[in-house]
């Protein structure tokens, strides 16, 4: 059976997990964190999660894993059957992850973990994020789903990534750049969150966060 390695707080682990659950692909979830030990590096060359173990070997990087699943399980409609629509789904995923989440990630240390980032990092990220949000608004529809009236793999990426972007800009700059631009990620997440796969991903994430809080030392 396919094994998914990672932990429930990772948005990219949750992206893969959502797809596996959504399309009823059997898998075993194996708790793993970032690691530089040889066992981890043998499966994920940079020690990142998620990675999967298949009958043919391991694979890392969430989008590579999704593409593998789409090819390995052709009876599962992970991407649209129409080539152009499928390409637009991939375009949306790439846009959200490369031009928004990856940029916002430079700010997570301060936004979520009590650290600080430099003014230069904040200024550079703000310029790139505002540019990225403007671009997203040009290609997204959210009527009510990311690419129109039909749920797609693009909505999975939006579900796990856009909240991080919105919450980060609110924490760092005092404004949710997505909501400011008219991209209502909260309404989108509520709608996608009605799906059983999304509910499972969310419940596991919240349970993990609660467990982490309980493990913190009492001062």
C-alpha positions as CSV (number, residue, x, y, z in Angstrom):
1,X,0.0,0.0,0.0
2,X,1.1,3.5,-0.8
3,X,2.6,5.3,2.3
4,X,2.3,9.1,2.8
5,X,5.0,10.6,5.1
6,X,4.5,13.9,6.8
7,X,2.7,15.6,9.6
8,X,-0.8,17.2,9.7
9,X,0.4,20.8,10.0
10,X,2.1,20.9,6.6
11,X,0.0,22.4,3.9
12,X,1.7,20.4,1.2
13,X,1.2,17.1,3.1
14,X,-2.4,18.1,3.4
15,X,-2.6,18.8,-0.3
16,X,-1.6,15.2,-1.1
17,X,-3.7,13.8,1.7
18,X,-6.8,15.7,0.5
19,X,-6.3,14.2,-3.0
20,X,-5.9,10.7,-1.7
21,X,-9.0,10.9,0.4
22,X,-11.0,12.8,-2.2
23,X,-10.4,10.1,-4.8
24,X,-10.5,7.1,-2.4
25,X,-7.0,6.0,-3.0
26,X,-5.8,3.6,-0.3
27,X,-2.8,4.8,1.7
28,X,-1.1,4.5,5.0
29,X,-0.2,7.8,6.8
30,X,3.2,7.7,8.4
31,X,4.1,10.5,10.8
32,X,7.4,12.1,9.8
33,X,9.0,15.5,10.3
34,X,11.7,17.3,8.4
35,X,14.9,15.4,8.8
36,X,18.6,15.2,7.7
37,X,19.2,11.6,8.7
38,X,20.2,9.2,6.0
39,X,17.0,7.2,6.1
40,X,14.9,10.4,5.4
41,X,17.3,11.7,2.8
42,X,17.2,8.4,0.9
43,X,13.5,9.1,0.3
44,X,13.4,12.9,0.3
45,X,16.7,14.3,-0.9
46,X,16.3,17.6,1.0
47,X,14.6,16.0,4.0
48,X,11.3,17.7,3.3
49,X,7.7,16.4,3.6
50,X,5.6,15.2,2.0
51,X,7.1,12.2,0.4
52,X,5.5,8.9,-0.5
53,X,6.7,5.3,-0.7
54,X,5.3,3.3,-3.7
55,X,5.9,-0.2,-4.9
56,X,8.6,1.2,-7.2
57,X,10.3,3.5,-4.8
58,X,9.9,6.9,-3.2
59,X,8.8,10.3,-4.6
60,X,8.9,13.8,-3.1
61,X,7.5,17.2,-3.9
62,X,3.7,17.5,-3.6
63,X,2.9,18.3,-7.2
64,X,5.1,15.5,-8.5
65,X,3.2,13.2,-6.2
66,X,-0.1,14.4,-7.5
67,X,1.0,14.0,-11.1
68,X,2.1,10.4,-10.2
69,X,-1.2,9.6,-8.7
70,X,-3.0,10.9,-11.7
71,X,-1.0,8.6,-14.0
72,X,-0.9,5.6,-11.6
73,X,-4.7,5.8,-11.0
74,X,-6.2,6.7,-14.4
75,X,-9.6,5.7,-13.2
76,X,-9.5,8.6,-10.7
77,X,-10.3,12.0,-12.2
78,X,-7.8,14.0,-10.4
79,X,-7.4,16.4,-13.3
80,X,-10.1,17.4,-15.8
81,X,-10.5,15.1,-18.9
82,X,-10.3,18.2,-21.1
83,X,-6.6,18.9,-21.8
84,X,-6.9,22.7,-21.7
85,X,-9.0,22.7,-18.5
86,X,-6.5,20.4,-16.9
87,X,-3.7,22.7,-18.0
88,X,-5.6,25.7,-16.4
89,X,-5.8,23.6,-13.2
90,X,-2.1,23.1,-13.2
91,X,-1.6,26.8,-14.0
92,X,-3.6,27.8,-11.0
93,X,-1.7,25.4,-8.7
94,X,1.6,26.7,-9.9
95,X,0.5,30.3,-9.5
96,X,-0.8,29.9,-5.9
97,X,2.2,27.9,-4.7
98,X,5.0,29.7,-6.5
99,X,3.9,33.3,-6.6
100,X,1.9,33.4,-3.3
101,X,2.6,30.7,-0.7
102,X,6.3,30.4,-1.4
103,X,6.7,34.2,-1.1
104,X,4.6,34.3,2.1
105,X,6.7,31.5,3.5
106,X,9.6,33.9,4.0
107,X,7.4,35.7,6.6
108,X,6.1,32.7,8.6
109,X,8.9,32.9,11.2
110,X,7.3,36.2,12.4
111,X,3.7,35.6,11.4
112,X,3.3,32.3,13.2
113,X,6.4,31.3,15.2
114,X,7.2,34.3,17.4
115,X,10.4,35.2,15.5
116,X,11.3,38.3,13.5
117,X,12.2,38.9,9.9
118,X,14.1,41.9,8.5
119,X,12.4,45.0,7.1
120,X,14.1,44.2,3.8
121,X,12.4,40.8,3.8
122,X,9.0,42.4,4.6
123,X,9.4,45.0,1.9
124,X,10.5,42.6,-0.8
125,X,7.7,40.1,0.1
126,X,5.1,42.8,0.2
127,X,5.9,43.9,-3.4
128,X,5.9,40.3,-4.7
129,X,2.7,39.4,-2.8
130,X,0.7,42.3,-4.0
131,X,1.9,41.6,-7.5
132,X,1.0,37.9,-7.1
133,X,-2.4,38.7,-5.7
134,X,-3.2,41.0,-8.6
135,X,-2.2,38.2,-10.9
136,X,-4.3,35.6,-9.1
137,X,-7.4,37.8,-9.4
138,X,-6.9,37.8,-13.2
139,X,-6.9,34.0,-13.6
140,X,-9.2,32.9,-10.7
141,X,-13.0,33.0,-10.7
142,X,-14.2,31.7,-7.3
143,X,-17.7,31.3,-8.7
144,X,-17.8,29.5,-6.3
145,X,-14.8,27.4,-7.0
146,X,-11.3,28.5,-8.1
147,X,-11.9,28.0,-11.8
148,X,-15.7,28.4,-12.0
149,X,-18.7,26.3,-11.0
150,X,-16.9,22.9,-10.7
151,X,-14.7,21.7,-7.9
152,X,-11.2,20.7,-9.1
153,X,-7.7,19.9,-8.0
154,X,-7.0,23.7,-8.1
155,X,-9.4,24.1,-5.2
156,X,-7.3,21.7,-3.1
157,X,-4.3,23.9,-3.5
158,X,-6.3,27.0,-2.7
159,X,-7.8,25.3,0.3
160,X,-4.5,24.5,1.9
161,X,-2.5,27.5,0.8
162,X,-4.6,30.7,0.6
163,X,-5.5,30.8,4.3
164,X,-1.7,30.9,5.0
165,X,-1.2,33.8,2.6
166,X,-4.1,35.8,4.0
167,X,-3.3,35.2,7.6
168,X,0.4,36.0,7.0
169,X,-0.3,39.4,5.3
170,X,-2.8,40.3,8.1
171,X,-0.2,39.4,10.8
172,X,2.8,41.2,9.1
173,X,1.2,44.2,7.3
174,X,-2.1,44.6,9.1
175,X,-4.2,43.7,6.1
176,X,-5.3,40.6,4.3
177,X,-4.1,41.2,0.8
178,X,-6.4,38.6,-0.7
179,X,-9.6,39.9,0.9
180,X,-8.5,43.5,0.1
181,X,-8.4,42.4,-3.6
182,X,-11.8,40.9,-3.5
183,X,-10.6,37.2,-3.3
184,X,-12.8,35.8,-0.6
185,X,-10.7,32.8,0.4
186,X,-12.8,32.4,3.6
187,X,-16.0,31.7,1.7
188,X,-14.1,29.4,-0.6
189,X,-12.7,27.5,2.3
190,X,-16.1,27.1,3.9
191,X,-17.5,25.7,0.7
192,X,-14.6,23.3,0.1
193,X,-14.5,22.5,3.8
194,X,-17.9,20.8,3.4
195,X,-16.3,17.9,1.5
196,X,-15.5,14.8,3.6
197,X,-11.9,14.9,2.5
198,X,-11.5,18.5,3.6
199,X,-13.2,17.7,6.9
200,X,-10.8,14.9,7.6
201,X,-7.7,16.9,6.7
202,X,-8.9,19.8,8.9
203,X,-9.8,17.6,11.9
204,X,-6.4,15.9,11.8
205,X,-4.7,19.3,11.6
206,X,-6.6,20.7,14.6
207,X,-6.0,17.5,16.6
208,X,-2.3,17.7,15.9
209,X,-2.2,21.4,16.9
210,X,-4.1,20.6,20.1
211,X,-1.7,17.8,20.9
212,X,1.3,20.0,20.3
213,X,0.0,22.6,22.8
214,X,-0.5,20.0,25.4
215,X,3.1,18.9,25.0
216,X,4.5,22.4,25.7
217,X,6.2,22.7,29.1
218,X,4.2,24.5,31.8
219,X,5.9,27.7,33.0
